[in-house]
Amino acid sequence: MSIVDPNRMGVVTFQAFIDFMSRETADTDTADQVMASFKILAGDKNYITVDELRRELPPDQAEYCIARMAPYTGRDAVPGALDYMSFSTALYGESDL
């Protein structure tokens, strides 16, 4: 509240609320942005491999993703392919992990 009501009047103006929400959401990724990032890491493929995750991400992030990504089952899948699309939407509450 102190951010949107610095004078502690107990009232938040609409403009203060809009300014706050604009600042809060400006640095937030969307599922689409995360999927686009994974697609780049995956070399434009619809899946990503364990090796690619371990090569491109810090160890803790790579292991987090590996532990939670479902196997990719598309027609272009290779052994060990992981589904970064369902993982990305699940991160943002758009589906279940």
Salt bridges, closest charged atoms under 4 A:
GLU52 OE2 - LYS45 NZ 2.51
GLU56 OE2 - ARG55 NE 3.45
GLU63 OE2 - ARG54 NE 2.76
